[in-house]
Amino acid sequence: MEYKWTVNKVQVAEDNLIVKVSLVVTGTNGDLSASAGYSRDLVRGDTFIPFEQVTKQQVLDWCFEPQVVTWKDIEGNEQSATNLLKDEGETQVAGQIARQLAQKAAEPALPWVTI
């Protein structure tokens, strides 16, 4: 399985910082492919890179940083989970391709029909 991440667009704040990224992951396995789209809000960090100097890889690295989400459960206890966008996206695409493979196996081409 091969994965390719593409940055579709970014939203830039008035101070020249990227604050939101729209991206797509595409997976291919032979002649099968699947894609999933994501949007990631970026948190301002200590490092400033002017928009004109940022690279695709830097934007992807920012998007792939672990994101910790916290909330309170019904009993008032604080809970947290770490979201890993790269893993989530690639797992979703792999699942789509697995379903395509299962469908191909369940619905094989008729042996007397040639394409």
MODELLER restraints for C-alpha pairs under 7 A, 6 or more apart:
rsr = mdl.restraints
at = mdl.atoms
rsr.add(forms.Gaussian(group=physical.xy_distance, feature=features.Distance(at['CA:1:A'], at['CA:27:A']), mean=6.53, stdev=0.5))
rsr.add(forms.Gaussian(group=physical.xy_distance, feature=features.Distance(at['CA:1:A'], at['CA:28:A']), mean=5.71, stdev=0.5))
rsr.add(forms.Gaussian(group=physical.xy_distance, feature=features.Distance(at['CA:1:A'], at['CA:29:A']), mean=4.87, stdev=0.5))
rsr.add(forms.Gaussian(group=physical.xy_distance, feature=features.Distance(at['CA:2:A'], at['CA:27:A']), mean=5.45, stdev=0.5))
rsr.add(forms.Gaussian(group=physical.xy_distance, feature=features.Distance(at['CA:2:A'], at['CA:28:A']), mean=5.33, stdev=0.5))
rsr.add(forms.Gaussian(group=physical.xy_distance, feature=features.Distance(at['CA:2:A'], at['CA:29:A']), mean=6.63, stdev=0.5))
rsr.add(forms.Gaussian(group=physical.xy_distance, feature=features.Distance(at['CA:3:A'], at['CA:25:A']), mean=6.65, stdev=0.5))
rsr.add(forms.Gaussian(group=physical.xy_distance, feature=features.Distance(at['CA:3:A'], at['CA:26:A']), mean=5.60, stdev=0.5))
rsr.add(forms.Gaussian(group=physical.xy_distance, feature=features.Distance(at['CA:3:A'], at['CA:27:A']), mean=4.39, stdev=0.5))
rsr.add(forms.Gaussian(group=physical.xy_distance, feature=features.Distance(at['CA:3:A'], at['CA:28:A']), mean=6.61, stdev=0.5))
rsr.add(forms.Gaussian(group=physical.xy_distance, feature=features.Distance(at['CA:4:A'], at['CA:25:A']), mean=5.59, stdev=0.5))
rsr.add(forms.Gaussian(group=physical.xy_distance, feature=features.Distance(at['CA:4:A'], at['CA:26:A']), mean=5.26, stdev=0.5))
rsr.add(forms.Gaussian(group=physical.xy_distance, feature=features.Distance(at['CA:4:A'], at['CA:27:A']), mean=6.45, stdev=0.5))
rsr.add(forms.Gaussian(group=physical.xy_distance, feature=features.Distance(at['CA:5:A'], at['CA:23:A']), mean=6.95, stdev=0.5))
rsr.add(forms.Gaussian(group=physical.xy_distance, feature=features.Distance(at['CA:5:A'], at['CA:24:A']), mean=5.71, stdev=0.5))
rsr.add(forms.Gaussian(group=physical.xy_distance, feature=features.Distance(at['CA:5:A'], at['CA:25:A']), mean=4.43, stdev=0.5))
rsr.add(forms.Gaussian(group=physical.xy_distance, feature=features.Distance(at['CA:5:A'], at['CA:26:A']), mean=6.51, stdev=0.5))
rsr.add(forms.Gaussian(group=physical.xy_distance, feature=features.Distance(at['CA:6:A'], at['CA:23:A']), mean=5.48, stdev=0.5))
rsr.add(forms.Gaussian(group=physical.xy_distance, feature=features.Distance(at['CA:6:A'], at['CA:24:A']), mean=5.25, stdev=0.5))
rsr.add(forms.Gaussian(group=physical.xy_distance, feature=features.Distance(at['CA:6:A'], at['CA:25:A']), mean=6.38, stdev=0.5))
rsr.add(forms.Gaussian(group=physical.xy_distance, feature=features.Distance(at['CA:7:A'], at['CA:22:A']), mean=6.06, stdev=0.5))
rsr.add(forms.Gaussian(group=physical.xy_distance, feature=features.Distance(at['CA:7:A'], at['CA:23:A']), mean=4.34, stdev=0.5))
rsr.add(forms.Gaussian(group=physical.xy_distance, feature=features.Distance(at['CA:7:A'], at['CA:24:A']), mean=6.59, stdev=0.5))
rsr.add(forms.Gaussian(group=physical.xy_distance, feature=features.Distance(at['CA:8:A'], at['CA:22:A']), mean=5.49, stdev=0.5))
rsr.add(forms.Gaussian(group=physical.xy_distance, feature=features.Distance(at['CA:8:A'], at['CA:23:A']), mean=5.24, stdev=0.5))
rsr.add(forms.Gaussian(group=physical.xy_distance, feature=features.Distance(at['CA:9:A'], at['CA:21:A']), mean=6.05, stdev=0.5))
rsr.add(forms.Gaussian(group=physical.xy_distance, feature=features.Distance(at['CA:9:A'], at['CA:22:A']), mean=5.34, stdev=0.5))
rsr.add(forms.Gaussian(group=physical.xy_distance, feature=features.Distance(at['CA:10:A'], at['CA:18:A']), mean=6.48, stdev=0.5))
rsr.add(forms.Gaussian(group=physical.xy_distance, feature=features.Distance(at['CA:10:A'], at['CA:20:A']), mean=5.61, stdev=0.5))
rsr.add(forms.Gaussian(group=physical.xy_distance, feature=features.Distance(at['CA:10:A'], at['CA:21:A']), mean=4.49, stdev=0.5))
rsr.add(forms.Gaussian(group=physical.xy_distance, feature=features.Distance(at['CA:10:A'], at['CA:22:A']), mean=6.24, stdev=0.5))
rsr.add(forms.Gaussian(group=physical.xy_distance, feature=features.Distance(at['CA:11:A'], at['CA:18:A']), mean=5.75, stdev=0.5))
rsr.add(forms.Gaussian(group=physical.xy_distance, feature=features.Distance(at['CA:11:A'], at['CA:19:A']), mean=5.75, stdev=0.5))
rsr.add(forms.Gaussian(group=physical.xy_distance, feature=features.Distance(at['CA:11:A'], at['CA:20:A']), mean=4.98, stdev=0.5))
rsr.add(forms.Gaussian(group=physical.xy_distance, feature=features.Distance(at['CA:11:A'], at['CA:21:A']), mean=6.43, stdev=0.5))
rsr.add(forms.Gaussian(group=physical.xy_distance, feature=features.Distance(at['CA:12:A'], at['CA:18:A']), mean=4.38, stdev=0.5))
rsr.add(forms.Gaussian(group=physical.xy_distance, feature=features.Distance(at['CA:12:A'], at['CA:19:A']), mean=5.72, stdev=0.5))
rsr.add(forms.Gaussian(group=physical.xy_distance, feature=features.Distance(at['CA:13:A'], at['CA:19:A']), mean=6.38, stdev=0.5))
rsr.add(forms.Gaussian(group=physical.xy_distance, feature=features.Distance(at['CA:16:A'], at['CA:50:A']), mean=6.10, stdev=0.5))
rsr.add(forms.Gaussian(group=physical.xy_distance, feature=features.Distance(at['CA:16:A'], at['CA:51:A']), mean=5.79, stdev=0.5))
rsr.add(forms.Gaussian(group=physical.xy_distance, feature=features.Distance(at['CA:17:A'], at['CA:50:A']), mean=6.65, stdev=0.5))
rsr.add(forms.Gaussian(group=physical.xy_distance, feature=features.Distance(at['CA:17:A'], at['CA:51:A']), mean=6.22, stdev=0.5))
rsr.add(forms.Gaussian(group=physical.xy_distance, feature=features.Distance(at['CA:18:A'], at['CA:51:A']), mean=6.85, stdev=0.5))
rsr.add(forms.Gaussian(group=physical.xy_distance, feature=features.Distance(at['CA:19:A'], at['CA:41:A']), mean=5.83, stdev=0.5))
rsr.add(forms.Gaussian(group=physical.xy_distance, feature=features.Distance(at['CA:19:A'], at['CA:42:A']), mean=4.92, stdev=0.5))
rsr.add(forms.Gaussian(group=physical.xy_distance, feature=features.Distance(at['CA:19:A'], at['CA:43:A']), mean=6.95, stdev=0.5))
rsr.add(forms.Gaussian(group=physical.xy_distance, feature=features.Distance(at['CA:20:A'], at['CA:40:A']), mean=5.64, stdev=0.5))
rsr.add(forms.Gaussian(group=physical.xy_distance, feature=features.Distance(at['CA:20:A'], at['CA:41:A']), mean=4.40, stdev=0.5))
rsr.add(forms.Gaussian(group=physical.xy_distance, feature=features.Distance(at['CA:20:A'], at['CA:42:A']), mean=5.64, stdev=0.5))
rsr.add(forms.Gaussian(group=physical.xy_distance, feature=features.Distance(at['CA:21:A'], at['CA:39:A']), mean=5.61, stdev=0.5))
rsr.add(forms.Gaussian(group=physical.xy_distance, feature=features.Distance(at['CA:21:A'], at['CA:40:A']), mean=5.20, stdev=0.5))
rsr.add(forms.Gaussian(group=physical.xy_distance, feature=features.Distance(at['CA:21:A'], at['CA:41:A']), mean=6.48, stdev=0.5))
rsr.add(forms.Gaussian(group=physical.xy_distance, feature=features.Distance(at['CA:22:A'], at['CA:38:A']), mean=5.83, stdev=0.5))
rsr.add(forms.Gaussian(group=physical.xy_distance, feature=features.Distance(at['CA:22:A'], at['CA:39:A']), mean=4.43, stdev=0.5))
rsr.add(forms.Gaussian(group=physical.xy_distance, feature=features.Distance(at['CA:22:A'], at['CA:40:A']), mean=6.51, stdev=0.5))
rsr.add(forms.Gaussian(group=physical.xy_distance, feature=features.Distance(at['CA:23:A'], at['CA:37:A']), mean=5.82, stdev=0.5))
rsr.add(forms.Gaussian(group=physical.xy_distance, feature=features.Distance(at['CA:23:A'], at['CA:38:A']), mean=5.35, stdev=0.5))
rsr.add(forms.Gaussian(group=physical.xy_distance, feature=features.Distance(at['CA:23:A'], at['CA:39:A']), mean=6.25, stdev=0.5))
rsr.add(forms.Gaussian(group=physical.xy_distance, feature=features.Distance(at['CA:24:A'], at['CA:35:A']), mean=6.73, stdev=0.5))
rsr.add(forms.Gaussian(group=physical.xy_distance, feature=features.Distance(at['CA:24:A'], at['CA:36:A']), mean=5.61, stdev=0.5))
rsr.add(forms.Gaussian(group=physical.xy_distance, feature=features.Distance(at['CA:24:A'], at['CA:37:A']), mean=4.30, stdev=0.5))
rsr.add(forms.Gaussian(group=physical.xy_distance, feature=features.Distance(at['CA:24:A'], at['CA:38:A']), mean=6.08, stdev=0.5))
rsr.add(forms.Gaussian(group=physical.xy_distance, feature=features.Distance(at['CA:25:A'], at['CA:35:A']), mean=5.52, stdev=0.5))
rsr.add(forms.Gaussian(group=physical.xy_distance, feature=features.Distance(at['CA:25:A'], at['CA:36:A']), mean=5.50, stdev=0.5))
rsr.add(forms.Gaussian(group=physical.xy_distance, feature=features.Distance(at['CA:25:A'], at['CA:37:A']), mean=6.51, stdev=0.5))
rsr.add(forms.Gaussian(group=physical.xy_distance, feature=features.Distance(at['CA:25:A'], at['CA:89:A']), mean=6.47, stdev=0.5))
rsr.add(forms.Gaussian(group=physical.xy_distance, feature=features.Distance(at['CA:26:A'], at['CA:33:A']), mean=6.95, stdev=0.5))
rsr.add(forms.Gaussian(group=physical.xy_distance, feature=features.Distance(at['CA:26:A'], at['CA:34:A']), mean=5.68, stdev=0.5))
rsr.add(forms.Gaussian(group=physical.xy_distance, feature=features.Distance(at['CA:26:A'], at['CA:35:A']), mean=4.26, stdev=0.5))
rsr.add(forms.Gaussian(group=physical.xy_distance, feature=features.Distance(at['CA:26:A'], at['CA:36:A']), mean=6.71, stdev=0.5))
rsr.add(forms.Gaussian(group=physical.xy_distance, feature=features.Distance(at['CA:26:A'], at['CA:93:A']), mean=7.00, stdev=0.5))
rsr.add(forms.Gaussian(group=physical.xy_distance, feature=features.Distance(at['CA:27:A'], at['CA:33:A']), mean=5.48, stdev=0.5))
rsr.add(forms.Gaussian(group=physical.xy_distance, feature=features.Distance(at['CA:27:A'], at['CA:34:A']), mean=5.48, stdev=0.5))
rsr.add(forms.Gaussian(group=physical.xy_distance, feature=features.Distance(at['CA:27:A'], at['CA:35:A']), mean=6.34, stdev=0.5))
rsr.add(forms.Gaussian(group=physical.xy_distance, feature=features.Distance(at['CA:27:A'], at['CA:93:A']), mean=5.99, stdev=0.5))
rsr.add(forms.Gaussian(group=physical.xy_distance, feature=features.Distance(at['CA:27:A'], at['CA:94:A']), mean=7.00, stdev=0.5))
rsr.add(forms.Gaussian(group=physical.xy_distance, feature=features.Distance(at['CA:28:A'], at['CA:34:A']), mean=6.76, stdev=0.5))
rsr.add(forms.Gaussian(group=physical.xy_distance, feature=features.Distance(at['CA:32:A'], at['CA:97:A']), mean=6.62, stdev=0.5))
rsr.add(forms.Gaussian(group=physical.xy_distance, feature=features.Distance(at['CA:33:A'], at['CA:97:A']), mean=6.46, stdev=0.5))
rsr.add(forms.Gaussian(group=physical.xy_distance, feature=features.Distance(at['CA:34:A'], at['CA:93:A']), mean=5.66, stdev=0.5))
rsr.add(forms.Gaussian(group=physical.xy_distance, feature=features.Distance(at['CA:34:A'], at['CA:96:A']), mean=6.28, stdev=0.5))
rsr.add(forms.Gaussian(group=physical.xy_distance, feature=features.Distance(at['CA:34:A'], at['CA:97:A']), mean=6.25, stdev=0.5))
rsr.add(forms.Gaussian(group=physical.xy_distance, feature=features.Distance(at['CA:35:A'], at['CA:93:A']), mean=5.93, stdev=0.5))
rsr.add(forms.Gaussian(group=physical.xy_distance, feature=features.Distance(at['CA:36:A'], at['CA:89:A']), mean=6.70, stdev=0.5))
rsr.add(forms.Gaussian(group=physical.xy_distance, feature=features.Distance(at['CA:36:A'], at['CA:93:A']), mean=6.52, stdev=0.5))
rsr.add(forms.Gaussian(group=physical.xy_distance, feature=features.Distance(at['CA:40:A'], at['CA:63:A']), mean=6.40, stdev=0.5))
rsr.add(forms.Gaussian(group=physical.xy_distance, feature=features.Distance(at['CA:64:A'], at['CA:84:A']), mean=6.50, stdev=0.5))
rsr.add(forms.Gaussian(group=physical.xy_distance, feature=features.Distance(at['CA:64:A'], at['CA:85:A']), mean=5.65, stdev=0.5))
rsr.add(forms.Gaussian(group=physical.xy_distance, feature=features.Distance(at['CA:64:A'], at['CA:86:A']), mean=5.62, stdev=0.5))
rsr.add(forms.Gaussian(group=physical.xy_distance, feature=features.Distance(at['CA:66:A'], at['CA:82:A']), mean=6.22, stdev=0.5))
rsr.add(forms.Gaussian(group=physical.xy_distance, feature=features.Distance(at['CA:66:A'], at['CA:83:A']), mean=5.80, stdev=0.5))
rsr.add(forms.Gaussian(group=physical.xy_distance, feature=features.Distance(at['CA:66:A'], at['CA:84:A']), mean=5.13, stdev=0.5))
rsr.add(forms.Gaussian(group=physical.xy_distance, feature=features.Distance(at['CA:67:A'], at['CA:82:A']), mean=5.52, stdev=0.5))
rsr.add(forms.Gaussian(group=physical.xy_distance, feature=features.Distance(at['CA:67:A'], at['CA:83:A']), mean=5.09, stdev=0.5))
rsr.add(forms.Gaussian(group=physical.xy_distance, feature=features.Distance(at['CA:67:A'], at['CA:84:A']), mean=6.60, stdev=0.5))
rsr.add(forms.Gaussian(group=physical.xy_distance, feature=features.Distance(at['CA:68:A'], at['CA:80:A']), mean=6.66, stdev=0.5))
rsr.add(forms.Gaussian(group=physical.xy_distance, feature=features.Distance(at['CA:68:A'], at['CA:81:A']), mean=5.69, stdev=0.5))
rsr.add(forms.Gaussian(group=physical.xy_distance, feature=features.Distance(at['CA:68:A'], at['CA:82:A']), mean=4.38, stdev=0.5))
rsr.add(forms.Gaussian(group=physical.xy_distance, feature=features.Distance(at['CA:68:A'], at['CA:83:A']), mean=6.21, stdev=0.5))
rsr.add(forms.Gaussian(group=physical.xy_distance, feature=features.Distance(at['CA:69:A'], at['CA:80:A']), mean=5.44, stdev=0.5))
rsr.add(forms.Gaussian(group=physical.xy_distance, feature=features.Distance(at['CA:69:A'], at['CA:81:A']), mean=5.40, stdev=0.5))
rsr.add(forms.Gaussian(group=physical.xy_distance, feature=features.Distance(at['CA:69:A'], at['CA:82:A']), mean=6.25, stdev=0.5))
rsr.add(forms.Gaussian(group=physical.xy_distance, feature=features.Distance(at['CA:70:A'], at['CA:78:A']), mean=6.82, stdev=0.5))
rsr.add(forms.Gaussian(group=physical.xy_distance, feature=features.Distance(at['CA:70:A'], at['CA:79:A']), mean=5.55, stdev=0.5))
rsr.add(forms.Gaussian(group=physical.xy_distance, feature=features.Distance(at['CA:70:A'], at['CA:80:A']), mean=4.16, stdev=0.5))
rsr.add(forms.Gaussian(group=physical.xy_distance, feature=features.Distance(at['CA:70:A'], at['CA:81:A']), mean=6.58, stdev=0.5))
rsr.add(forms.Gaussian(group=physical.xy_distance, feature=features.Distance(at['CA:71:A'], at['CA:78:A']), mean=5.63, stdev=0.5))
rsr.add(forms.Gaussian(group=physical.xy_distance, feature=features.Distance(at['CA:71:A'], at['CA:79:A']), mean=5.32, stdev=0.5))
rsr.add(forms.Gaussian(group=physical.xy_distance, feature=features.Distance(at['CA:71:A'], at['CA:80:A']), mean=6.30, stdev=0.5))
rsr.add(forms.Gaussian(group=physical.xy_distance, feature=features.Distance(at['CA:72:A'], at['CA:78:A']), mean=4.34, stdev=0.5))
rsr.add(forms.Gaussian(group=physical.xy_distance, feature=features.Distance(at['CA:72:A'], at['CA:79:A']), mean=5.77, stdev=0.5))
rsr.add(forms.Gaussian(group=physical.xy_distance, feature=features.Distance(at['CA:73:A'], at['CA:79:A']), mean=6.63, stdev=0.5))
